Amino acid sequence: MSNASTQQIAVIGAGLMGAGIAQVSAQAGHPVVLRDVTDAALQRGLDGIRASYDKFVAKGRMTAEEAEAALGRITTTTDLGAVTEADIVIEAVFEQLEVKEGVFRELDKLAKDGAVLASNTSAIPITRIAAATSRPESVVGVHFFSPVPLMKLVELVRGYKTSDQTLATARAYAEGVGKEVVVVNRDVAGFVTTRLITALVVEAAKLYESGVATAEDIDTACRLGFGHPMGPLQTADLTGVDILLHAAQNIYAETKDEKFAAPEVMARMVTAGDLGRKSGRGFYGYEK
């Protein structure tokens, strides 16, 4: 395998997460191929990366020359075949098992021998994704947090058959792009972080739905009582009520644990389009 700092990285999906992963990889010196299904999606991703680099330059966190050099290390494509040279392929597509299985079946055919095949999933068991390939030992969870350039944490998830070598390569890559790593040794639905925040959001939403307290007071209680920088309902609005509902449903389907049974209010909000900050309204209202 090539030198860790010059490993070729392929990122599948140019949305908020995929673009962020491409951004930190290029900033750390990796050549990156960013792939999505449309040129428009790729352009949005690149525009976001450029805007983020511009902010870093304005704040003195990198020079204009470093930003240009990093941008120069990113190539975009709609061709999944571009993954053939990648040492590490990171999937960051829609959080649905069937979609991810389709991507991994293709990656299995296209990626070179010895490539690490990583998923940025936040809740789907890695073992289930790996089962779509003929090389489950090469599949690992590399769960970044949003916004990727600012959040320090990466959750590495070992699937049932993930090899020590695959985990070590993923760890070296994540630490090399400036992240701190926690390792999830048992591949449970939701891993560590998504299980914790989902359980908290679900309980907070139940308290809100039953009129025990207002959204503001529930969030204030968590901020001031537990030292959380943001309350659970504010977190739901920031992440997306739809995304947290989906995570809760995934974990509940896997575990049948009642604490992950999302209250009706979350489903009603999603149906009505109240998804949080991105839609202008969630548990709180936002200026569009």
Summary of the structure (lengths in Angstrom):
residues: 288
radius of gyration: 19.2
end to end distance: 47.1
largest distance: 57.4
contacts: 972
relative contact order: 0.10
helix: 53%
strand: 14%
